[in-house]
Amino acid sequence: MIVRTAPVVRPAAVLVTGLAIACSTSAAPPIERIAVRSGWARIADSGATSGAYMEIANNDTVAITLVGITTNDAGAAEVHETMQHDGMAHMMPRADVGIPAGDVLTMAPGGVHVMLVNVRRTLAIGDSVRLRLRFSDSTTVAVTAPVRTP
Ligand SMILES: [Cu+2]
């Protein structure tokens, strides 16, 4: 019995080791369907308004739509777009933002951004804001955005 068990265990151990080596030497991480990168939030006093910015890559073969953002770090998290009109900058709420297949939505100051209304604590450098992005297909993506100066 002992003699028969041992050869079964050994190939499994070799296989696991082989996978570990393959993973550690592979440079490219697995591609996420929705990948959020370069997230950050603007410094703000408690109770003030802050902004959060990020890149959202849609690696899927179909379009996705960002329909909302939730957070415990502010009274509300709204998607806005800053637009120029008669030489003045206006912020328009965006109920949903579509991201075509293979495209990247870049949120940045002066463009599409997340408005954090009434932040619940002072956001200083070294802090981070936790957001949950909600898409029209019910997918949610958690994002941790470090706080920094613009
Ligand atoms: Cu705004």
Boltz pocket constraint, residues with backbone or C-beta under 6 A from the ligand:
constraints:
  - pocket:
      binder: B
      contacts: [[A, 78], [A, 80], [A, 81], [A, 91], [A, 113], [A, 114], [A, 115]]
      max_distance: 6.0
